[in-house]
Amino acid sequence: MTKITKAVIPVAGYGTRFLPWTKTLPKEMVPIIDRPLLHYLVEDLIASGIETVVFVTSGNKKALEDYFDRNPELEAKLKQTGKTKELEAITELTEKANFVFVRQHQQLGNGHAILQGRPITGNEPFIFAWGDEIVETKPPIFKQLIDAYAIQPGNYMSLLKAPEGKIDDWCQRYGNAQIKQLSNGIYQIEKVVEKPGVGNSLSPYFTVGGFIAEPEYMDALAQAKPDKGDEIWWNNQMDKFVAKGKVYGKIIKGDYWDMGNPLGFLTTNIHFALKNPEYKKEIVAQIENEKL
């Protein structure tokens, strides 16, 4: 069985919900306190055994490329001034994986973006994940998916249970799955409906966080014709494998954070700030001072 060592992260989108910020700064570089969301995502990938991370970018994403590259001048300055902590912070990821940047020259959909990673993934299964969401769980979400794949190879979707009272909200934002339990904590994905709408849930489980795709999925993307909005959508092709019984699910127990919109950005930062002893006291005091 082929070991999964590669991941594809599409990051070519315009980030229109964050304009005017994203006119110059990639959405995926918005910070969670002092590190961009992508830093946390890549940390989890590396901790899960991923050796090559493929970012599918566009023309305005140079800041992202610079972040995962070395900066000899800055490193020398930090070393010279004895700022060891800061030096470690800017170099901790750069040597731990191979970072590849592939340009998506036309915005032809998220499925088309994933397809741009094919020259790197080749004939191997691979992880793919979105650059604006993370899941807090141990072991990392991608490790849990890879471990499930080792038991039952196939395409995989991570499954997160909507928080209590949030099913209708999630039904307006994410893909909802109908599942059947198999064994060893693995589920058969029987059906997925993308954003089914209020009152139309198939189950409390949603397809967010991360995915494993086999080489045949790339073949399907390569043969796909544009659909809604003249774009190629990742889920339309994965649905074909669902119909053939070739997609599995792994339930992930953890906290899901969606940074794809300003409110998600704010709530994620508040959560992580409250977890940090350095910031918690002041944050709590400020909230109390607001007299909500």
N, C-alpha and C positions, 0 to 999 in steps of 0.2 A: 504494500500500500504506500502511495506517495505521501511523503511528509509535507504538511502545509507550512510554507516558510515565506509566502508572499502575500501582500495586502494591497488593495487598490482603494484609494480615497478620492472620489470626485470633488474637486474644489474650484470648478471653473465658473460657477454661477455668479450673477451680478450682485446678489445680496440686497435686492431692492427694498426689503423691509427695514434696512438699516441706513438708507440714504438720509442725509448726504454723507454720512460717515464713510460708507463703502465706495464712495467715488474715488477715494485714494487708498483706503485700507481694506484688505480682504476681510470678508465677514468671518472667516475661519480664524482670523488673528485677533478677534475681540477677546479681551482677557478675562480669566477667572482669577481675580486678585492680581497676581504678578506674573502669570503665565497664560499664554493663549490656550484656548480649548484644545487645539491640535496637539499641544504638548502633552496633555493628559491622555489623549487618545493614543498617541504614539507610544507613550510609556506603557500603556496596557497591551498594545500590540507586541512590543519588545518582550515584555514579561510573559507573553503567551508563546514565545518562540519564533515570532516573525523576524526575518532577517532582511527582507527587502520591502520597503514601503514605496508604492508608486502613487504619486500625487498627479491627478489629471487637472491641469491648470489652464488658465487663459492669460491674455496679455497683460492684465493689471494685477498679477499676483507675485511680483518680484519680491515683495517683503516676505512672503511665505518661503520662497526659495532661500533667501538670505538667512532666515531664522534657523534653518536646518543645515546651514553651511558654517564653516569655521570663519572666525574673524581675527586673524593673527594680530592686527594692530591693537584691537581692544583687549585681547587676551594678554598681550605683552604689557599693556598699561596696567591691567589689574594685577598681574604678577609682580610688576615693579613696585606697586603701591601696597602690596600685601593684602589685597582684597581676595582672599582665598575662597570665601563663601560665594562671592559673586562670580569668580572664575569658574567654579564648579557648576554653578547654575547655568552658565551659557555654553558649557561644553559637555554636560552630562549625557546628552542624547546623540551628539554628532558622530561619535565613534562606535555607537552600539548597533547601528543598522546601516544598510545601504539605502540612500534616499535617491529616488529617480523622479524626474519631473517631465511629464509628457504633456504637450500642448493640445488642447481641444480647439481646433481652429474655428469651428462653427458650433454655436449653441443648438445642438440638435437633440437634446433630451438627456436624461440621466442614464438611460440605457446606452446611448451612444457614447457618453462619457466613460462608462465602465469599459466599453469595447476598446477604447484607446489604450488600455493597459495590456491588451493581448500580446503585443510583441515582447513584453516582459514576463507575463504569467505563462505564456506558451501552452503546453499541453499538461498543465498542472492545476489541481484544485487551488483555490485562493480565497482569502477573506476579502469581503468588501464592506465598507462602512461609510457613513456620511460624516462630513466634517463639521457638523453643527450639533452633535448630540454625544453624550457620554452616559455610561451606566456605572454607578458605584456598586461594586460587588466584588467578593473574593471567593475563589480565584477570579482573575479578570474575565470578563464576558467572553473574550475570544478564546481563552484557554478552555473554558467550559464547552464552547462549540467544537473546538479541535478535539477535545477528549471524547465528545459524543461521536464525532466523525470516525474516530479510531474504532469505535464499537460498531457503528452502522454507517458506512460510507454513503454519501449522497449530497444533494444540495440541502442547505440548512438555513432556517430562519430562527433568530432568537425570539423568544416569546416573553413578553412582560405583562403581568397582570395589572390592569388599570387600578389606581388607588380607589378606595371606597368612595362612591358618589361621583366618580369621574368617567364612568363608562360612556355616557352620552357625549361628554366633552371630547374624549379620545376618539369616538366614532366620527367626529368631524375633522380629525387631524391626521389619523394614522390608519394603516391597514389592519383589519380585524380578521382573526383566523378561527376557522372551525377545525378542531383537532381530535385525534383519537389516540389514546395511550397505547404504546406498544410494550416496551420493556426497558429496564435500565435507565429510566427517566427520559426516554426518547419518545416523541410523538409523531404520528403521521399527520401532515398538513393535508386536510381534505378539501379545504376551500379558503380562499382569501378574498375579501372585498375591501378595496381601497376606499377609505373614508365613507363608510356605509350610511352615515347620518344618524340623527337622533332617533332612538327607539328601534334601530335595525341591527343591533349587535348579534353576532353569531356566538360569541363567548366573551368572557372578560379578558381574553388574551389578544395582544397586539404585536405586530411584527416590527419592532423597533430595536435599535441597538447594534446589530451586526448580522452578517450573513456569510455562508460558505457557498461558493459556486464551483461546480465541476466544469471541465473544459467544454462539454457539450452545451453549456449555457452560453459561452462565448460564441459558439457556432450559431446558436439561435439568434443572438444579437446581431451577428454579422449578416444573417439572412433576413432580418426583420425589415419591414417597410414602415415608414413613418405613420404614426397614428394621430391621436388628438394633438392639435396645435402643430401638425407636421413634425412631430418629434418622436423619437424612439424611447419608450418607457421601460424601465427595468422590470417592473412588475408584470407587464403584459406578456413578456417572454417567460418569466418564471411561472406564471399561471399555467402555461402549457405543460410544464414538468409536474406541477401540482395535479393536473388532470390525469397524468400518467402514473401517479403514486410515487413520484421520484423526489419529493421534497419532504424533509423531516423538520421537526421543531425541538428546541431545547428550552424549557422554562427556566428563566433566569430570575432569581430572587435578589432584588437590589433596587436602588433609587435611580430613576431615569430623569435626566436633565436635558431639556431641549433648548438650545441656545439659538434657534433659528428665527427668533423674533425678540423685540426689545423687552417684553415682559419676562420671557424666559431668561434672557441675559441678566436682568435684575434679580430675579428670584434665585438663580444659580449662584450669583455672587454673594447674596445675603447668606445662603446656606453654607457656602464654603468659608465665608468670613466668620460665621458663628462657630464653626468647627475649629478655628484657629485661635488658640489662647491669646495670641498677640493682639487680636482685633476684637474678640468677643465682648469684652467688658465695655468698650467704647461704643460698639454697635448697639448693644442692648440699651445702654444709657441714652443714645441718640433716639432710638425708637420710642423709649419711654418718654423722652422729652417732647416728642411730636404730639403727645396727648391724643392718640388715635381713638 
